């Protein structure tokens, strides 16, 4: 395995890891490459061509803005979400982009940012993934100085066409490398380790334990801040669907019930789980600061279930949170490297389904469950999300995405409980369900995979 926990969980901005973070990172990398090769002085224009899902739902996912911001030197991890609107407005008003803080080029968005909605893959590309972006730097005569093709493969990860996928921080350094869930369980058993202990050992191959703990704490605090912002913010989400934020109102209602002494509802904790998840995804839909978990579109599940553990489980502590994130990352890495976490490639089962699987297994670990129970919970979490399509209305990460996170988070809690109540084993393995998810995604018609050409995206508008 070459992916680290910190590759999987990374801070960025909404609304989409594939359509916003990935294109921003690719554009930033393209300009940085021009600078490193001493080519910027020759560049007068940059043309961006978008294909497949990036073209079909790119505007709703803010792909156009992401490309502009990336070319202007911004990265998802460090950009100030509050400054994005002003930066994009300035570029559009002046029709100029400053590539490296010094070198300015003309940028005519109509002609230099092209959405090829009738072409699935960049012509001539070796790789075929439905999130393709080709960037071409042109000189004063209109000749190409440099051309690069990138694919945004889910979770903010990008791959350059013709090059091997970039190695993660854990590449070649892990103490206990694993390629499947079966191998993970076997290695853990042979070394008398819990999954979270094995993952900690792998992460410590490139960082100290103190650094890993501090990094996980930063991720958790970023997630909690996102939930808190979402539960404190009212209004209408951008994009034109006029979707009202609901997390703030729902949180207030739950608070009022508690104050009025009506906290005896045994299902109240699950109501909070839904609110936590919706708060994150409303922030994501508004272009706010979120953490990929493993993607932006599914960013609400993992933090919602972690907060459920912290707030409602007796005896919850920081060690339980540590176990949760290390274990959930191991599960997410299995999906990332053996299947896909891209909605445009395998549908929403690769986003919400994977997040549900991660959260379910992570919660078992937080609760002190066995490795076998972790694997079982992760399997349940995906098995009952198989075949889920990705059909965002208007290409926006709002309907059905926000509620889908809420329902997935509740499902993860139940999956963990099912697994921990079962002591007779189970018929379907996590490896089998991961393989099934991937093959199901490959068989799924492309119009049900983040193209907004079918499903709710089509029928709600027609009605």
C-alpha positions as CSV (number, residue, x, y, z in Angstrom):
1,X,0.0,0.0,0.0
2,X,1.3,3.4,-0.9
3,X,-1.3,5.7,0.7
4,X,-1.0,7.3,4.1
5,X,-3.7,8.3,6.5
6,X,-2.7,11.9,5.7
7,X,-3.1,11.4,2.0
8,X,-6.6,10.1,2.5
9,X,-7.7,12.7,5.1
10,X,-6.6,16.1,3.9
11,X,-7.9,19.6,4.4
12,X,-9.3,21.4,1.4
13,X,-12.3,23.4,0.2
14,X,-15.7,22.5,-1.3
15,X,-17.8,21.6,-3.1
16,X,-16.0,18.6,-4.6
17,X,-12.7,16.8,-4.1
18,X,-12.8,15.4,-7.7
19,X,-14.2,18.5,-9.4
20,X,-12.8,21.3,-7.3
21,X,-9.7,20.2,-5.3
22,X,-8.3,17.9,-8.1
23,X,-8.5,20.5,-10.9
24,X,-7.1,23.2,-8.6
25,X,-4.2,21.0,-7.6
26,X,-3.6,20.0,-11.3
27,X,-3.6,23.7,-12.4
28,X,-1.3,24.7,-9.6
29,X,1.1,21.8,-10.5
30,X,1.1,22.8,-14.2
31,X,2.2,26.4,-13.4
32,X,4.8,25.2,-10.9
33,X,6.2,22.8,-13.6
34,X,6.4,25.7,-16.1
35,X,8.3,27.7,-13.6
36,X,10.7,24.9,-12.7
37,X,11.5,24.3,-16.4
38,X,12.1,28.0,-17.0
39,X,9.2,28.3,-19.5
40,X,7.1,31.0,-18.0
41,X,8.7,33.8,-19.9
42,X,7.5,32.3,-23.2
43,X,3.8,31.8,-22.0
44,X,1.2,34.3,-23.1
45,X,-2.0,32.2,-22.6
46,X,-3.1,29.0,-21.0
47,X,-5.9,26.9,-22.4
48,X,-7.8,24.5,-20.2
49,X,-9.9,21.7,-21.8
50,X,-12.3,19.7,-19.6
51,X,-13.8,16.3,-20.5
52,X,-16.3,13.8,-19.2
53,X,-17.8,14.4,-15.8
54,X,-15.5,17.5,-15.3
55,X,-17.2,19.0,-18.3
56,X,-20.8,17.8,-17.7
57,X,-21.0,18.9,-14.0
58,X,-18.0,21.2,-13.8
59,X,-19.8,24.5,-13.4
60,X,-22.0,23.2,-10.6
61,X,-19.0,21.8,-8.9
62,X,-17.0,25.0,-9.3
63,X,-14.4,23.4,-11.6
64,X,-14.1,26.6,-13.6
65,X,-13.3,28.6,-10.5
66,X,-10.9,25.9,-9.3
67,X,-8.9,26.1,-12.5
68,X,-8.6,29.8,-12.3
69,X,-7.5,29.7,-8.7
70,X,-5.0,26.9,-9.3
71,X,-3.4,28.9,-12.2
72,X,-3.3,31.9,-10.0
73,X,-1.1,29.9,-7.5
74,X,-3.7,28.7,-5.0
75,X,-3.8,25.2,-3.4
76,X,-6.9,23.6,-1.7
77,X,-5.0,23.0,1.6
78,X,-3.9,26.6,2.1
79,X,-6.3,28.8,0.2
80,X,-8.6,31.1,2.3
81,X,-12.2,30.2,1.4
82,X,-13.2,33.8,2.1
83,X,-10.8,35.1,-0.5
84,X,-11.9,32.9,-3.4
85,X,-14.8,34.9,-4.6
86,X,-12.7,38.1,-4.8
87,X,-9.8,36.4,-6.5
88,X,-12.1,34.9,-9.2
89,X,-13.9,38.1,-9.7
90,X,-10.7,40.0,-10.2
91,X,-9.5,37.5,-12.8
92,X,-12.7,37.7,-14.7
93,X,-12.9,41.5,-14.6
94,X,-9.3,42.0,-15.7
95,X,-9.1,38.9,-18.0
96,X,-5.6,38.4,-16.6
97,X,-4.0,35.7,-14.4
98,X,-0.8,36.2,-12.6
99,X,0.8,32.8,-12.7
100,X,3.6,33.0,-10.3
101,X,3.0,36.2,-8.4
102,X,4.9,38.1,-11.2
103,X,4.2,36.7,-14.6
104,X,0.8,37.9,-15.9
105,X,-1.0,36.3,-18.9
106,X,-4.2,37.1,-20.8
107,X,-7.1,34.7,-20.0
108,X,-10.3,34.8,-22.0
109,X,-12.5,32.4,-20.1
110,X,-14.9,31.8,-23.0
111,X,-12.1,30.6,-25.3
112,X,-9.5,29.5,-22.8
113,X,-11.7,27.4,-20.5
114,X,-13.6,24.9,-22.6
115,X,-16.1,22.3,-21.4
116,X,-16.2,19.4,-23.9
117,X,-19.6,18.0,-22.8
118,X,-19.8,15.6,-25.7
119,X,-16.3,14.0,-25.2
120,X,-15.7,11.6,-22.4
121,X,-11.9,11.4,-22.5
122,X,-9.1,13.7,-23.6
123,X,-8.2,12.8,-27.2
124,X,-5.0,10.7,-27.4
125,X,-4.8,10.2,-23.7
126,X,-3.3,6.9,-22.5
127,X,-5.5,6.8,-19.4
128,X,-9.3,6.7,-19.4
129,X,-11.0,8.2,-16.5
130,X,-14.1,10.4,-16.7
131,X,-12.4,13.4,-14.9
132,X,-9.9,14.6,-17.5
133,X,-8.3,18.0,-17.7
134,X,-5.8,19.1,-20.4
135,X,-3.8,22.2,-19.8
136,X,-1.8,23.9,-22.7
137,X,0.6,26.8,-22.3
138,X,0.7,28.9,-25.5
139,X,3.3,31.5,-26.7
140,X,2.6,34.8,-28.5
141,X,2.2,33.0,-31.8
142,X,-0.3,30.6,-30.4
143,X,2.0,27.6,-30.5
144,X,2.1,25.1,-27.6
145,X,5.0,25.7,-25.2
146,X,3.8,22.9,-22.9
147,X,0.9,20.5,-22.7
148,X,-0.1,18.2,-19.8
149,X,-3.1,16.0,-19.3
150,X,-4.3,15.3,-15.7
151,X,-7.0,13.1,-14.3
152,X,-8.8,13.8,-11.0
153,X,-9.3,10.3,-9.6
154,X,-11.3,11.0,-6.4
155,X,-10.6,12.4,-3.0
156,X,-8.5,15.3,-4.4
157,X,-5.9,12.8,-5.9
158,X,-4.6,13.6,-9.3
159,X,-2.7,11.5,-11.8
160,X,-0.8,12.9,-14.9
161,X,-1.4,11.0,-18.1
162,X,1.4,8.7,-19.0
163,X,2.9,8.8,-15.5
164,X,2.5,6.4,-12.7
165,X,0.1,7.5,-10.0
166,X,2.0,9.7,-7.5
167,X,3.3,7.8,-4.6
168,X,1.8,8.7,-1.2
169,X,3.8,9.4,1.9
170,X,3.7,5.8,3.0
171,X,5.2,4.5,-0.3
172,X,8.0,1.9,0.3
173,X,8.4,2.8,4.0
174,X,5.7,0.8,5.8
175,X,6.6,-1.7,8.4
176,X,3.6,-3.9,7.7
177,X,2.5,-3.3,4.1
178,X,-0.8,-5.0,3.1
179,X,-2.7,-5.3,-0.1
180,X,-6.0,-6.7,1.0
181,X,-8.2,-6.9,4.0
182,X,-7.4,-10.6,4.4
183,X,-3.7,-9.8,4.4
184,X,-4.3,-6.9,6.8
185,X,-6.0,-9.3,9.2
186,X,-3.3,-12.0,8.8
187,X,-0.4,-9.6,9.4
188,X,-2.1,-8.1,12.4
189,X,-2.8,-11.5,13.9
190,X,0.7,-12.8,13.3
191,X,2.1,-9.7,15.1
192,X,-0.5,-9.7,17.8
193,X,-1.6,-6.2,16.7
194,X,-4.9,-4.4,16.5
195,X,-5.5,-2.7,13.1
196,X,-5.0,0.7,14.6
197,X,-1.6,-0.4,16.1
198,X,-0.5,-1.8,12.7
199,X,-1.5,1.5,11.0
200,X,0.3,3.5,13.6
201,X,3.5,1.5,13.0
202,X,3.2,2.1,9.3
203,X,2.6,5.9,9.7
204,X,5.6,6.0,12.1
205,X,7.9,4.7,9.4
206,X,7.9,8.3,8.0
207,X,6.9,10.3,11.1
208,X,7.3,10.1,14.8
209,X,4.3,8.8,16.9
210,X,4.0,12.3,18.4
211,X,3.7,13.8,14.9
212,X,1.1,11.2,13.8
213,X,-0.9,11.9,16.9
214,X,-0.7,15.7,16.4
215,X,-1.6,15.3,12.7
216,X,-4.7,13.3,13.5
217,X,-5.7,15.8,16.2
218,X,-5.4,18.6,13.6
219,X,-7.6,16.7,11.2
220,X,-10.2,16.0,14.0
221,X,-10.2,19.7,15.0
222,X,-10.7,20.8,11.4
223,X,-13.6,18.4,11.1
224,X,-15.2,19.7,14.4
225,X,-14.7,23.3,13.3
226,X,-16.5,22.5,10.0
227,X,-19.4,20.8,11.9
228,X,-19.6,23.8,14.3
229,X,-19.7,26.3,11.4
230,X,-22.4,24.3,9.7
231,X,-24.5,24.1,12.8
232,X,-24.2,27.9,13.3
233,X,-24.9,29.1,9.8
234,X,-28.2,29.7,8.2
235,X,-29.2,30.8,4.7
236,X,-29.5,29.5,1.2
237,X,-26.8,27.5,-0.4
238,X,-25.2,28.9,-3.6
239,X,-25.8,27.4,-7.1
240,X,-29.4,28.3,-8.0
241,X,-31.3,25.4,-6.5
242,X,-32.3,27.6,-3.5
243,X,-31.6,24.8,-1.1
244,X,-32.0,26.0,2.5
245,X,-29.3,25.1,5.1
246,X,-31.1,22.9,7.7
247,X,-28.3,21.8,10.1
248,X,-28.6,25.0,12.1
249,X,-32.3,24.8,12.5
250,X,-32.2,21.1,13.4
251,X,-29.4,21.6,15.9
252,X,-31.4,24.3,17.6
253,X,-34.4,22.1,17.8
254,X,-32.5,19.3,19.4
255,X,-30.9,21.8,21.9
256,X,-34.4,23.1,22.8
257,X,-35.7,19.6,23.4
258,X,-32.8,19.0,25.8
259,X,-33.4,22.3,27.6
260,X,-37.1,21.5,27.9
261,X,-36.2,18.2,29.6
262,X,-37.3,16.1,26.6
263,X,-33.9,14.4,26.2
264,X,-35.3,11.0,27.0
265,X,-35.8,10.1,23.3
266,X,-33.6,7.1,22.8
267,X,-33.1,8.0,19.1
268,X,-31.9,11.6,19.9
269,X,-28.2,10.6,19.4
270,X,-29.0,9.4,15.9
271,X,-30.7,12.7,15.2
272,X,-27.5,14.4,16.2
273,X,-25.5,12.1,13.9
274,X,-27.7,13.3,11.0
275,X,-27.2,17.0,12.0
276,X,-23.4,16.6,12.3
277,X,-23.2,15.0,8.8
278,X,-25.5,17.6,7.2
279,X,-23.6,20.5,8.8
280,X,-20.4,19.3,7.1
281,X,-21.9,18.8,3.8
282,X,-23.7,22.1,3.8
283,X,-20.4,23.8,4.5
284,X,-18.9,21.8,1.6
285,X,-21.8,22.8,-0.7
286,X,-21.1,26.4,0.2
287,X,-17.4,26.1,-0.8
288,X,-16.1,26.1,2.8
289,X,-13.2,24.4,4.5
290,X,-13.7,20.6,4.8
291,X,-11.6,17.5,5.2
292,X,-11.8,14.8,2.5
293,X,-13.1,11.6,4.1
294,X,-12.4,10.1,1.7
295,X,-14.0,12.7,-0.6
296,X,-15.7,16.0,-0.2
297,X,-19.1,14.7,-1.4
298,X,-18.9,12.1,1.4
299,X,-17.1,14.3,3.9
300,X,-19.9,14.3,6.5
301,X,-20.0,10.6,7.5
302,X,-16.6,10.1,9.2
303,X,-16.7,13.3,11.4
304,X,-20.4,12.7,12.3
305,X,-19.7,9.2,13.6
306,X,-16.6,10.3,15.4
307,X,-18.6,13.0,17.1
308,X,-21.3,10.5,18.0
309,X,-18.6,8.4,19.7
310,X,-17.1,11.4,21.5
311,X,-20.4,12.9,22.6
312,X,-22.7,9.9,23.3
313,X,-20.5,6.9,24.2
314,X,-19.8,6.5,27.8
315,X,-16.0,6.3,28.4
316,X,-15.1,7.9,25.1
317,X,-11.6,9.4,25.1
318,X,-8.9,10.7,22.8
319,X,-7.4,7.2,22.4
320,X,-10.7,6.0,21.1
321,X,-10.6,8.9,18.5
322,X,-7.1,7.9,17.6
323,X,-8.2,4.3,17.1
324,X,-11.1,5.5,15.0
325,X,-9.1,7.5,12.5
326,X,-6.2,5.0,12.2
327,X,-8.6,2.1,11.6
328,X,-11.0,4.0,9.2
329,X,-7.9,5.1,7.2
330,X,-6.8,1.4,6.8
331,X,-10.3,0.6,5.3
332,X,-10.3,3.7,3.1
333,X,-6.9,2.8,1.7
334,X,-8.1,-0.6,0.7
335,X,-10.9,1.0,-1.4
336,X,-8.6,3.6,-2.8
337,X,-5.9,1.2,-4.0
338,X,-8.1,-1.8,-4.9
339,X,-11.2,-0.1,-6.3
340,X,-12.1,3.6,-6.5
341,X,-13.3,6.5,-4.4
342,X,-14.5,8.5,-7.5
343,X,-18.2,9.1,-8.0
344,X,-17.5,9.7,-11.7
345,X,-15.9,6.3,-12.0
346,X,-18.1,4.0,-9.8
347,X,-21.0,6.1,-8.6
348,X,-21.8,7.3,-5.1
349,X,-21.1,3.8,-3.7
350,X,-17.5,4.8,-4.1
351,X,-18.0,8.0,-2.0
352,X,-20.8,7.7,0.5
353,X,-20.5,3.8,0.4
354,X,-16.8,3.9,1.2
355,X,-17.2,6.6,3.9
356,X,-19.9,4.4,5.5
357,X,-17.6,1.4,5.5
358,X,-14.7,3.5,6.9
359,X,-16.9,5.0,9.7
360,X,-18.4,1.6,10.6
361,X,-15.1,-0.1,11.0
362,X,-13.6,2.9,12.7
363,X,-16.4,3.0,15.3
364,X,-15.9,-0.6,16.2
365,X,-12.2,0.1,16.8
366,X,-13.1,3.1,18.9
367,X,-15.4,1.0,21.0
368,X,-12.7,-1.6,21.6
369,X,-13.9,-4.2,19.1
370,X,-11.8,-7.0,17.6
371,X,-10.1,-6.9,14.2
372,X,-12.6,-9.3,12.9
373,X,-15.5,-7.1,14.0
374,X,-13.8,-4.1,12.3
375,X,-13.6,-6.0,9.1
376,X,-17.2,-7.2,9.4
377,X,-18.6,-3.7,10.1
378,X,-16.7,-2.3,7.2
379,X,-18.2,-5.0,5.0
380,X,-21.7,-4.3,6.2
381,X,-21.2,-0.6,5.6
382,X,-20.5,-1.2,1.9
383,X,-22.7,-4.2,1.2
384,X,-25.9,-2.1,1.8
385,X,-24.6,0.8,-0.4
386,X,-23.8,-1.3,-3.4
387,X,-25.1,0.1,-6.7
388,X,-25.7,3.6,-5.4
389,X,-25.7,6.1,-8.3
390,X,-24.2,9.6,-8.4
391,X,-26.9,11.8,-9.9
392,X,-26.5,15.3,-8.4
393,X,-29.3,17.7,-9.4
394,X,-27.9,20.6,-11.4
395,X,-24.4,19.2,-10.9
396,X,-24.4,20.6,-7.4
397,X,-23.2,18.7,-4.3
398,X,-26.5,19.3,-2.6
399,X,-29.4,17.0,-3.6
400,X,-29.2,14.1,-2.8
401,X,-25.7,14.5,-1.4
402,X,-26.3,16.3,1.9
403,X,-29.1,14.0,3.1
404,X,-27.2,11.0,1.7
405,X,-24.4,11.7,4.1
406,X,-26.8,11.9,7.0
407,X,-28.4,8.5,6.1
408,X,-25.0,7.0,5.5
409,X,-23.7,8.1,8.9
410,X,-26.7,6.5,10.7
411,X,-26.1,3.3,8.6
412,X,-22.5,3.2,9.8
413,X,-23.5,3.3,13.4
414,X,-25.9,0.4,12.9
415,X,-23.3,-1.5,10.9
416,X,-20.9,-1.3,13.8
417,X,-23.6,-2.5,16.2
418,X,-24.5,-5.4,14.0
419,X,-20.9,-6.5,13.7
420,X,-20.2,-6.2,17.5
421,X,-23.3,-8.3,18.3
422,X,-22.4,-11.1,16.0
423,X,-20.0,-13.8,17.1
424,X,-20.5,-16.5,14.5
425,X,-18.6,-14.9,11.6
426,X,-20.1,-13.8,8.3
427,X,-20.4,-15.0,4.7
428,X,-19.2,-12.0,2.7
429,X,-15.7,-10.7,3.2
430,X,-14.6,-7.1,3.0
431,X,-12.3,-8.0,0.0
432,X,-15.3,-9.5,-1.8
433,X,-17.5,-6.5,-1.2
434,X,-14.7,-4.1,-2.4
435,X,-14.3,-6.1,-5.6
436,X,-18.1,-6.2,-6.1
437,X,-18.4,-2.5,-5.6
438,X,-15.7,-1.8,-8.2
439,X,-17.2,-4.2,-10.8
440,X,-20.7,-2.8,-10.1
441,X,-19.3,0.6,-10.8
442,X,-17.7,-0.5,-14.0
443,X,-21.0,-2.0,-15.2
444,X,-23.0,1.1,-14.2
445,X,-24.1,3.3,-17.2
446,X,-22.0,6.5,-17.4
447,X,-25.1,8.7,-17.2
448,X,-25.6,7.5,-13.6
449,X,-22.0,8.4,-12.6
450,X,-21.8,12.2,-11.8
451,X,-22.9,13.4,-15.2
452,X,-26.3,14.7,-14.2
453,X,-27.7,13.0,-17.3
454,X,-30.1,10.6,-15.5
455,X,-31.7,9.8,-12.2
456,X,-32.8,12.6,-9.9
457,X,-30.7,15.1,-11.9
458,X,-32.9,14.5,-14.9
459,X,-36.3,13.6,-13.4
460,X,-36.6,16.3,-10.8
461,X,-36.0,19.0,-13.4
462,X,-38.5,17.4,-15.8
463,X,-41.2,17.2,-13.1
